């Protein structure tokens, strides 16, 4: 090799950013350093004259992995290429993680005369990796399901709680690709809601999801937090799930209690007035009929006086069950007070309302209690007239009811 090439190789060696060291191949006494570039000296903290003629064993310490060193020796003895990683020590005693490789250099006869080692301090990479592992473990320990998406909606991380949630809701216990999820029906509906929320920047919403195993419904509160790269560019989205089923169930329970009579399970008066107001507005706006049946249990006071209030309560519940089975699902049966009931019949003409009233009268008449015997009811029917108020409608039906009582009870009277 001419002098120009040698000079070039020397400059490349000395100016290389990669820490590099050349040793002899005397394995019997330990390979000694012949040359080391400035990058190697900076990494180890040793000056070149402190390294030349000495073994690189001086870089090893109590945390240096003996298995890696043993493997290194076998490679050197066998003249094989080596690559490995362990902990070395600088001149000041501080440790660093090193990743290095060693290549044997042979002469024209094939004999190994040198070893060239290229090394790299990977301490910062190890620390970053350790932090990422710690972060992943921390997120995995969180009880709330967590999903990490990149800006293309690819899944980059799911914690154990999320995978458990998926196994409950869908057929698969592990998901890798967002696009494969949204291509199927149930999963697609669920994850598309997340995608749409992100695209509309609606980062908080509630979702109800059906459990495929027992058909129960899980109510999930979903919070989405964008992760920014720089000030404006979003690189990822963290999706946090919170099972609020118990809260929703409790809220629904409270709503049910506020809307229903505790004894009969029918709509209570306050909720009935709310429904009547809504129906009244709908009738006026869309010009559709609204009818109302007002009914009262005949001689109910005599039942309480003769058999006691417990029997009276039982009869109220029994009559309520007869009422429930006698009307359309769209009708609202309201316990108006005491033994009085109102049935709201939306989109129902007077003629049909009278037929329904007569049917319920007959059903109650056919009912017989083992203790009390036969029971009857009196009913009044009215249909909303033009320019009539809600109170006027109720008053007309109530007047028709009392006309039925005056006429002998157990009958239907149509309001005039």
C-alpha positions in Angstrom: 0.0 0.0 0.0 1.5 3.4 -1.0 2.1 6.2 1.4 -0.9 8.2 0.2 -3.4 5.4 1.1 -1.7 4.8 4.4 -2.1 8.5 5.2 -5.8 8.4 4.2 -6.5 5.3 6.4 -4.7 7.0 9.3 -6.8 10.1 8.9 -10.0 8.1 8.7 -9.0 6.1 11.8 -8.1 9.2 13.9 -11.1 11.4 12.8 -13.8 8.7 13.0 -16.6 9.4 15.4 -16.8 5.7 16.2 -14.5 4.8 19.1 -11.9 2.4 17.6 -9.0 0.5 19.1 -6.3 -1.8 17.6 -4.6 -4.5 19.6 -2.0 -7.2 18.9 -3.0 -10.8 18.7 -0.9 -12.2 21.6 -3.6 -14.1 23.4 -1.2 -15.9 25.7 -0.4 -12.7 27.7 -3.5 -10.7 26.8 -3.9 -8.5 23.8 -2.2 -5.1 24.2 -3.4 -1.9 22.8 -1.3 -0.6 19.8 -3.5 2.3 18.7 -6.7 4.0 19.8 -8.4 7.0 18.2 -9.5 10.1 20.0 -13.1 9.0 20.1 -12.0 5.9 22.1 -9.9 7.9 24.5 -12.8 10.3 25.1 -15.2 7.4 25.7 -12.9 5.7 28.3 -11.3 8.8 29.8 -7.8 7.4 29.2 -5.1 9.2 27.3 -3.5 7.3 24.4 -0.2 6.8 26.3 -2.2 5.3 29.2 -3.7 2.7 26.9 -0.8 1.8 24.5 0.9 -1.4 25.7 -1.8 -2.2 28.2 -4.6 -4.7 28.1 -8.3 -3.6 27.8 -9.0 -5.6 30.9 -8.5 -2.4 32.7 -11.9 -1.3 31.4 -13.7 -4.2 33.1 -15.3 -4.1 36.6 -17.6 -5.9 38.9 -20.6 -5.3 36.7 -19.0 -6.5 33.6 -20.8 -9.6 32.4 -18.4 -12.6 32.7 -20.5 -14.6 30.2 -19.9 -11.9 27.6 -16.2 -11.9 28.3 -16.0 -15.7 28.1 -17.8 -15.6 24.8 -15.3 -12.8 23.6 -12.3 -15.0 24.5 -13.7 -18.0 22.5 -14.3 -15.8 19.5 -10.7 -14.4 19.7 -9.2 -17.9 20.1 -11.2 -19.2 17.2 -10.5 -16.2 15.0 -14.2 -15.4 14.7 -16.0 -12.1 14.5 -17.4 -10.9 17.9 -20.2 -8.7 18.8 -21.6 -8.1 22.3 -22.7 -5.6 25.0 -21.8 -5.2 28.6 -20.8 -2.7 31.3 -17.3 -1.1 31.2 -15.6 1.4 33.4 -14.0 4.7 32.6 -10.8 6.0 34.2 -12.8 7.9 36.8 -14.6 4.7 37.9 -17.9 5.6 36.4 -19.7 2.9 34.4 -21.1 3.0 30.9 -22.9 0.5 28.6 -20.7 -0.5 25.7 -21.7 -2.2 22.5 -18.8 -3.4 20.4 -17.5 -5.7 17.7 -14.1 -7.2 17.1 -12.7 -8.3 13.8 -9.5 -10.3 13.4 -6.9 -9.0 10.9 -4.8 -11.6 9.1 -1.5 -11.5 7.2 -0.8 -13.0 3.8 -0.4 -16.5 5.4 -3.8 -16.3 7.1 -2.3 -15.8 10.5 -4.1 -13.4 12.9 -1.8 -10.5 13.7 -4.2 -7.8 15.0 -7.7 -7.3 16.3 -9.7 -4.2 15.4 -12.5 -3.2 17.7 -15.2 -0.7 17.0 -17.2 0.4 20.1 -20.1 2.5 21.1 -21.3 4.0 24.3 -25.0 3.1 24.4 -25.7 4.3 28.0 -28.2 6.9 26.9 -30.0 4.4 24.7 -30.2 1.9 27.6 -31.5 4.7 29.9 -34.1 5.6 27.3 -35.0 2.0 26.8 -35.2 1.5 30.6 -37.5 4.6 30.9 -39.7 3.3 28.1 -39.9 -0.1 29.8 -40.7 1.6 33.1 -43.3 3.7 31.4 -44.8 0.7 29.7 -44.9 -1.2 33.0 -46.5 1.7 34.7 -49.2 2.1 32.1 -49.7 -1.7 32.2 -50.2 -1.5 35.9 -53.0 1.1 35.5 -56.4 -0.4 36.1 -58.0 1.8 33.4 -57.8 0.4 29.9 -55.3 2.4 27.8 -54.8 2.5 24.1 -52.0 4.4 22.3 -52.6 5.3 18.6 -50.2 7.0 16.2 -51.5 9.8 13.9 -52.6 7.2 11.3 -54.7 5.3 13.9 -52.3 2.4 14.1 -52.2 0.8 17.6 -48.7 1.2 19.1 -49.5 0.1 22.7 -52.3 -1.5 24.7 -52.1 -2.3 28.4 -53.4 -5.4 30.1 -56.6 -3.8 31.2 -57.4 -2.8 27.6 -56.8 -6.3 26.4 -59.1 -7.6 29.1 -61.8 -5.2 28.0 -61.4 -6.3 24.4 -61.6 -9.9 25.4 -64.9 -9.2 27.2 -66.4 -7.1 24.4 -65.2 -8.8 21.3 -64.0 -12.2 20.1 -60.2 -11.4 20.2 -58.2 -10.9 23.3 -55.4 -9.0 21.6 -55.5 -6.4 18.8 -52.6 -5.3 16.7 -54.0 -3.2 13.9 -56.7 -0.5 14.1 -57.7 -0.9 10.5 -58.4 -4.7 11.0 -60.6 -3.8 13.9 -62.7 -1.2 12.1 -63.3 -3.6 9.2 -65.5 -5.9 11.4 -69.0 -5.0 12.6 -69.2 -4.6 16.4 -65.5 -3.7 16.8 -65.7 -1.4 13.8 -68.6 0.5 15.3 -66.8 0.9 18.6 -63.4 2.0 17.2 -64.9 4.1 14.5 -66.5 6.2 17.2 -63.0 6.8 18.6 -61.7 7.7 15.2 -64.6 10.1 14.5 -64.2 11.7 17.9 -60.5 12.3 17.2 -61.3 13.8 13.8 -63.9 16.1 15.2 -61.7 16.9 18.2 -64.4 15.6 20.6 -61.9 14.3 23.1 -64.5 13.2 25.7 -67.6 11.1 25.2 -69.6 8.2 26.6 -70.2 4.9 24.8 -72.4 1.9 25.5 -70.9 -1.4 24.4 -72.6 -4.8 24.3 -70.8 -7.7 26.0 -70.8 -10.6 23.5 -70.5 -13.2 26.2 -73.6 -12.4 28.3 -75.3 -9.6 26.2 -74.9 -7.2 29.1 -74.1 -3.5 28.4 -70.9 -1.9 29.5 -70.9 1.9 29.8 -67.5 3.4 29.0 -66.3 6.9 29.5 -63.6 7.7 26.9 -61.1 10.4 27.2 -58.6 11.2 24.3 -55.5 13.2 24.8 -53.4 14.2 21.8 -49.6 14.0 22.1 -47.8 16.8 20.4 -44.4 16.6 18.6 -43.2 20.2 18.9 -45.9 22.8 19.4 -48.5 22.0 16.7 -47.9 18.5 15.2 -49.9 15.7 16.8 -47.9 12.4 16.7 -50.0 10.2 18.9 -53.3 9.9 20.8 -53.7 8.4 24.3 -57.2 6.9 24.7 -58.2 6.3 28.3 -61.2 4.2 29.1 -63.2 4.3 32.4 -65.9 1.8 33.1 -68.8 3.9 34.5 -71.4 1.1 34.3 -72.1 1.3 38.0 -72.6 5.1 37.9 -74.9 4.8 34.9 -76.8 2.0 36.5 -77.2 4.0 39.6 -78.3 7.1 37.6 -80.8 5.0 35.7 -82.0 3.6 39.0 -82.5 7.1 40.4 -84.3 8.2 37.2 -86.6 5.1 37.4 -87.3 5.9 41.1 -88.1 9.5 40.2 -90.4 8.4 37.4 -92.3 5.5 38.9 -94.7 4.9 41.8 -92.9 2.6 44.3 -96.0 0.6 45.1 -97.3 -0.3 41.6 -94.3 0.3 39.4 -96.5 2.6 37.1 -95.5 6.1 36.1 -96.0 8.5 39.0 -98.0 11.8 38.7 -95.0 14.1 38.3 -93.6 12.1 35.4 -97.1 11.7 34.0 -97.5 15.4 33.9 -94.2 15.8 32.1 -95.2 13.2 29.5 -98.7 14.8 29.1 -97.0 18.2 28.4 -94.8 16.6 25.7 -97.7 14.8 24.1 -99.8 18.0 24.2 -97.0 19.9 22.3 -96.7 17.0 19.8 -100.4 17.0 19.2 -100.6 20.8 18.7 -97.6 20.8 16.4 -98.4 17.8 14.3 -102.2 17.9 14.5 -102.6 14.3 15.8 -105.2 13.1 18.2 -104.5 12.8 22.0 -107.0 10.9 24.2 -107.0 10.3 27.9 -108.8 7.8 30.2 -109.4 8.6 33.8 -110.3 5.6 36.0 -111.0 4.9 39.6 -111.4 1.6 41.6 -115.0 1.3 42.8 -115.6 1.2 46.5 -111.8 1.1 47.2 -112.4 2.8 50.6 -114.6 -0.1 51.7 -111.7 -2.5 50.8 -109.3 -0.6 53.1 -111.8 -0.4 55.8 -112.9 -4.1 55.7 -109.6 -5.9 54.8 -106.9 -3.4 55.9 -104.4 -1.2 54.0 -102.1 -4.1 53.3 -104.8 -5.8 51.3 -105.7 -2.4 49.7 -102.0 -2.0 48.6 -102.1 -5.5 47.2 -105.2 -4.8 45.2 -103.6 -1.6 43.8 -100.7 -3.7 42.6 -103.0 -6.4 41.1 -105.2 -3.9 39.3 -102.0 -2.2 38.0 -100.9 -5.5 36.5 -104.3 -5.9 34.8 -103.9 -2.4 33.3 -100.4 -3.1 32.0 -101.6 -6.2 30.1 -104.6 -4.3 28.6 -103.0 -1.4 26.8 -100.6 -0.8 24.0 -96.8 -0.5 24.7 -96.9 3.1 23.5 -99.5 4.1 26.1 -98.6 5.5 29.5 -100.4 4.3 32.6 -100.1 6.7 35.5 -101.0 6.3 39.1 -102.5 9.8 39.5 -103.2 9.4 43.2 -104.8 7.0 45.7 -106.9 4.6 43.6 -107.1 6.9 40.6 -105.3 6.2 37.4 -104.8 8.1 34.1 -103.9 6.4 30.8 -102.4 8.7 28.1 -103.2 7.5 24.6 -101.1 9.4 22.1 -102.1 9.3 18.4 -105.4 7.8 19.5 -108.9 8.8 18.3 -111.9 9.1 20.7 -113.5 6.0 19.1 -110.4 3.8 19.7 -109.9 5.3 23.2 -113.5 4.2 24.1 -112.8 0.7 22.8 -109.7 0.5 24.9 -111.5 1.8 28.0 -114.2 -0.8 27.6 -111.7 -3.5 27.2 -109.9 -2.6 30.4 -113.2 -2.3 32.3 -114.1 -5.9 31.1 -110.6 -7.2 32.1 -110.8 -5.8 35.6 -114.4 -7.1 35.9 -113.2 -10.6 35.0 -110.5 -10.5 37.6 -111.3 -12.0 41.0 -109.1 -11.8 44.1 -109.1 -14.8 46.5 -109.7 -12.6 49.5 -111.6 -9.6 48.2 -113.5 -11.2 45.3 -114.8 -9.2 42.3 -113.6 -5.7 41.7 -114.8 -3.1 39.3 -113.7 0.3 38.0 -115.3 3.4 36.6 -113.9 5.3 33.7 -114.1 8.6 31.9 -112.8 9.2 28.3 -111.9 12.5 26.6 -110.1 13.5 23.5 -108.2 16.8 23.2 -110.3 19.5 21.5 -109.0 22.5 19.5 -107.8 25.4 21.8 -108.2 23.2 24.9 -105.6 23.2 27.6 -104.2 20.1 29.4 -106.0 20.9 32.6 -109.3 21.3 30.7 -108.7 17.9 29.1 -108.1 16.2 32.5 -111.1 18.0 34.0 -113.4 16.7 31.3 -112.2 13.1 31.7 -112.5 13.4 35.5 -116.1 14.7 35.1 -116.9 11.8 32.8 -115.4 9.4 35.4 -117.7 10.8 38.2 -120.6 10.6 35.8 -119.9 6.8 35.5 -119.9 6.6 39.3 -123.2 8.5 39.6 -124.7 6.2 37.0 -124.0 3.1 39.0 -120.2 2.5 38.5 -118.4 -0.2 36.4 -119.0 1.6 33.2 -117.3 4.0 30.6 -118.6 7.5 30.1 -117.5 9.7 27.1 -116.9 13.3 27.9 -119.2 15.7 26.1 
